Amino acid sequence: MSAFTVISTRKAVPVAIGSVTLYCESFWAAAAMTVTEASAVSGGGIVTNSAPRCEKITLTGRIADEEQPLGAVMELNNMLRAPEPFDVEYRGLVFPDCVIQSFTADDKGCDYIEVSVTLITPELTEQAEVEE
Amino acid sequence: MLNDIIKTVADKLADTGVSPVYSAFDGVPAEQKCRGIYTVVGVEDFSSTAPVYSLSAVYLPFRTDISIRVTAPKDMSAEKLFGYYSSKIAPALDDLSGLSCSLSKLTLKYDSNISRLVLTAILSAGGVTRIERSLS
């Protein structure tokens, strides 16, 4: 039996959300299926219909922009109001045709803002192409 | 486990030109260490959480506080010691820093036992121990 110990030196990953680049420090994903049930004559339940809902991903990170400290807020808000689907790539996965469902930006008086963006996509998640 | 952590940091310091680097657990008394500037890497605090299992290995996540003590020669000023830290130690710590690893404390004290200035950096780090599972 062998064992080895490593210190994690993972860095924040840059993620392009439209024209905004967020160095992602936290990633969260969720997906669900809606199911319609009906009662059977026997007294049990049967599924009469089912459909997957959009996959939801939340990317959280901090943005430091010396020229336009709140520039990301404007960009994200404009993208939310005029939804043009875009692909998002994170750690080897591609989430196609994403739109912004919500975002938060928190300016706590530091030289950066804390940003959290929730995206939804109706498409299948894909594997990113490996560059050779 | 602790020796692996110390070795990782010591190797990283060596890459940026820090020499000599000792382990806090090597048992070498201070008077037998280098008379010039020297660095001692140790582990101040260690805690692990519940293991994560896979078919081939058990992963033991941990958090630790790693101390990097830079001891100055008797005639070295605090300014020069900070300069040494900035040019040699800080780049290594920047390289190690990430989502779960960052500099949490930096202190400068006079150690009256050895009559030298000691600069201590505490690196708060996280990581994992991978233990291979035997197939039986």
Interface residues (C-beta under 8 A of the other chain):
Chain A: M1 S2 A3 F4 T5 V6 I7 S8 T9 R10 K11 A12 E25
Chain B: M1 D4 I5 T8 V9 F62 D95 L96 S97 G98 L99 S100 C101 A125 G126 G127 V128 T129 R130 I131 E132 R133 S134
